[in-house]
């Protein structure tokens, strides 16, 4: 029996002969001097070569398919050890993790090792940053990821102020000094449980590893970002989550006749240690109202950068119902990814399987005195 290589060579040879005869036949067909017998002989030769080519191609395709199947089976038997490319190995490990969870099968130690985890639960799978590349729909975005601090450390404790001096009076901002005296100089991060659901259809589950992993990761990243944003800007936070909201921890409010005046006064009210690195987080609608009022028919102002108008970097978020001004390095999110759990669930309404991640995180506003909230003066 011929080998696959020999069949490929035969296909190439007969294919070249067939191509040559087809060319000659075309030339003879338009040549008035060519006899009908010559044309018929070439046509017969072409039909003969085509029949031979089809027989060999059928044998070739069958043998090639069997060989590919055998290689795939060998790779599957080898598991992740048979994947040489480190990036491909991580993608395959994530895909196998998802498939095992969805099928209620145990996740092997080999998968966890490929993801850089121990066997307690896939912490590396939970994303720390929101991806920019989008496959199916825009990711939910937490704008605080651009300016706040993010870590993933179990039982994290950190000082509120990054340095100290032997003189207790080194803190010039009296509000900060009072706050440290009242609340202590160390922040201890807690563990607040939340779940993120990624809907996975049968088509996606049976698709390529790359598409499966991208689909699930995008959904999880969206859910994580949405949770971060929700707790940080909650006007009426859930019980136990009050300390995570800028609007519930007692940050000083600065009033003005309008948001432009209130924001400018809030920047000025910050101590210079915080004012230097201050950022304004506000709704775009509120900024548009400021521009419309300041412009007063002058189109030039509409093209100005927000920093030029308000004096500090501006980050827009529709969740910021009142503008927040401050040094957002003192806004700190921490994930306890060492105890991340995976589950599966089913949406009985849609029939879509759910890949579920249970995680724990905390948001600490390390120093309230590093922030101000801009507020429009209430009219009597």
Buried (B, 14 or more C-beta within 10 A) or exposed (E): EEEEEEBBEBBEEBBEBBEEBBEBBEEBEEEEEBEEEBBEEBBEBBEEBBEBBEEBBEBBEEBEEEEEEEEEEEBEEEBBEEBEEEEEBBBBBBBBBBBBBBEEEEBBEBBBEBBEBEEEBBBBBBBBEBEEEEEEEEBBBBBBBEBBBBEBEBEBEBEBBEEEEEEEEEBEBEBBBEBBEEEEEEBEBBBBEBBBBBBBEEEBBEEEBBBBBBBBBBBBBBBBBBBBBBBBBBEEBEEEBBBBBBBBBEBBEBBBEBBBBBBBBBBEBBBEBBBEBBBBBBBEEBBEBBBEEBBEEEEEBEEEEBEEBBBBBBBBBEBBBBBBBBBBBBBBBBBBBBBBBBBBBEEEEEEBBBBBBBBBBBBBBBBBBBBBBBBBEEEE
